[in-house]
């Protein structure tokens, strides 16, 4: 591997006698891993568990597998999984993932939150926020709002609000050089310092949103001290109420995985009443409410609680604790429930992923062969005569969206943009 000028010299000076092992690690293949989603109804036994990880396993999963399509597994390299493990939010907390795309950290945080509380998953890039939405939906999130905003605009809406803020900051990417050699083309000896300027700007806005007694988890995928230990030291100097409660750096010659730095800081201000933000309110009309309730009565075994909001002909459900987001760019306004059609309601793909089978009255279970046909866009005839109307499509016990059965045929509602051939 050919490194950019100055890189090896820098780390020979930092690592000393460990440097040969560090350099040799780049000749080894990058480690792949994935996590199991505890929000799903059916799980499975997976091999090669990552030490000290509740959900992680070494290995690769196919993007065309049933486990991936139903959101049971999420690919994420081993060192990156350490961030949410360190953050470990509790159910009911208010959590912000500030630099969230493509969704590895957010989906991992959701695994701890058990769909309780509120997760704001933010990505400033519009293109990347679309990928984030897709991954959040497949994971089955019910308590998550995806925003497409700058930290500066967010801090004006959420003063002293979040119990936990996770910042996987834009960085020089040194820890990804083995996995993605193209990342080296941007690196110069001055690049880490340049990145640290942006990181400080992000952290300054994040601190405005951290609630008293809240925690901030800061991480990068680089080993550069300018972006890591020195950044944490700068935070502690700038904000005397903070104390460092954990800090670690992942090196490829010391464990199976790529590069990662992470630190957890706790705010020592006494927990008091946070500003009371204007709450989001339901905005549906009587006719829309009746259409949803008719579907809910027909198809579901549970009633969904929260704030119901209509955008155009689309219905979304926000967690009850959500503040008014009217001034912000929203990429996913909570759980997408579906679409209002003329005199009827059509449930969304996302709803069929988020609900457990015991929350839906009717199901059609697909075997491996039927799954391959369904994700390719085919209708599936030969269904039981007793099954009619809206059903949750299941594969290996987990939801794969909603579809309609008519004349003993399962019509295909798998989104066209997601279809693939096996």
Secondary structure, DSSP 8 states (H G I E B T S, - for coil): ----TTHHHHHHHHHGGGHHHHHHHTTS----EEEE-TTSS-----SSB-TT-SSEEES---TTSHHHHTTSEEE--TTTHHHHHHH---TT-EEEESS-TTSHHHHHHHHHHTT-SEEEEE-S-HHHHHHHHHHHHHHT-SSEEEE---HHHHHHHSTT-EEEEEEE-----GGGTTT-GGGGGG--TTHHHHHHHHHHHHHHHHHHHEEEEEEEEEEES---TTTTHHHHHHHHHH-TTEEEEEEEEE-TTTSSS--EEEEEEEE-S---------B------HHHHHHHHHHHHHHBSS---SEEEEETTEEEEE-TT-B--TTS-EEE-SEEEEEEETTEEEE-HHHHHHS-GGGBS-EEEE-HHHHHHHHTT--EE---TT--EEEEEEETTEEEEEEEEETTEE---S-GGG----
